[in-house]
Amino acid sequence: MFPTRALFGAARLTMFTRAGCGLCDTAKNTVLQLQKRRSFEYVEADIMEPRNKPWKDVYEFDVPVLHVQSVHNGLPKEAELSDARKLFHRWTEQEVERAVDEAENTQS
């Protein structure tokens, strides 16, 4: 399980990152700015940690990657590749908000 921030809504955002990634720092800041006015669960996964090897295999050359998923009925508990809306490399606060809106409007 990844470390989790305290705010929860009907969407879960998982950012795949790695240490020393300036683009990741910028992307994280964009997500956190949105979280100041929208409630959603936010977690980070450092793809370089051994437990995250499956994500490294998928995203090693693509970080940052943001998965935005619906958590209606309490699911998903962790990021999944198949059902997430994905944002790659650079995104705006408006793009993240649009993905959150779509996730919240999806019935699981």
Steps between C-alpha positions, in 0.01 A plus 500: 500500500622851423508793745170685486394860557203557730245647257258261333237548233356280228827495305842354568809648336822300491811674375784281381825682564868462585747699708687777323234547233439873452206437269349283777536785750316738266226244433455432872466871570223524239308214665543646848374840382179333381472309829476832684153544350392144414482194723666185367735233624860558386784249521844479347691195384876527454560259214858445615394331825533121471133441591400717202699305240185416298437874461865564412466243224204695359598863568880513534541747212165677541491651850321693616182311426172573676225239535156642579245241610151483642471379859123448503423213738848536650686360199771493377728464799814528284583627156402276212616534145180414317234734639695816578488823306867576438685827464864491388799732557338845513147593591308806602282539805199516265593167337530335842169649610328375184636148565379518864156609380485207258608255771244633748226465240592138425295242686708196594 
